[in-house]
């Protein structure tokens, strides 16, 4: 081969290089993703954010449907669900699914629990058809020794 022929050959990315890149990337992801979600503060913060978002969705649903919506916290602190005034699960307009969260049934929130809840007037959090919270109070989420407190303002229902 002469020098001109060598320079004209295109250099290709070998299939072996690509396969080894995928294998290394998969290995890194398999280690990094569980480690990230294994951090208590990240998991607890995400669970608190999701609860705040769900409470806002319940508040909006109460206004749109024109009925009282109750947030019922499950026994053993395992999660919560939204129920209408007749006790039926609330199906949200935004996604068409009943609003029910079970922390131990969801691998991402494994170990998170509702440590305690305290409301001013009754045992449940209720939003009226105007979107106001009939009771205010707080919900404490925990994961091991860590805790996050969500305060719900009476009347406005802000979290």
Number of C-alpha atoms within 10 A of each C-alpha: 5 6 7 8 8 9 9 8 8 7 7 6 8 8 9 9 10 10 11 11 12 12 12 11 11 12 11 11 12 11 10 12 10 11 10 12 17 14 10 19 16 12 20 25 15 15 21 21 14 13 19 17 13 20 21 16 16 27 25 20 23 24 17 13 13 13 17 23 30 25 22 17 22 15 9 10 19 18 20 20 18 25 21 19 13 10 11 11 18 22 17 18 13 8 8 9 11 15 19 19 19 18 19 15 12 11 10 16 20 17 17 25 24 22 16 14 18 16 19 13 12 12 13 19 27 28 28 20 18 16 24 21 23 21 22 23 20 18 21 17 23 24 19 10 6 11 18 17 15 17 18 20 17 20 15 16 22 17 18
